[in-house]
């Protein structure tokens, strides 16, 4: 089952309420996969490199989305879903990056 633009509401441990929409949830009987879409125009200065390291000068720095994606995962887990994979899809570049939480 594919769920698109799924609204969610989640209360963090510090009682802060987080609300929004999850771009895409690919759900099966045993697991679900999250896909978050990011759109930006590619340009010559930045090229198509998406980095996972701590380079703060890269505006396409993937780790800056960890808090957002962590909230998505926590909300779905609290709803009883088994989140097995999380991806960020850079649509304009046609690039899919898997996010691994340690």
Secondary structure, DSSP 8 states (H G I E B T S, - for coil): -EEEEEEEEEE-TTS-EEEEEEEEEEE-SS-EEEEEEE-----TTTTT----S--TT-TT-GGGGHHHHHHHHHHHHHTT--EEEEEEEETTTTEEEEE---
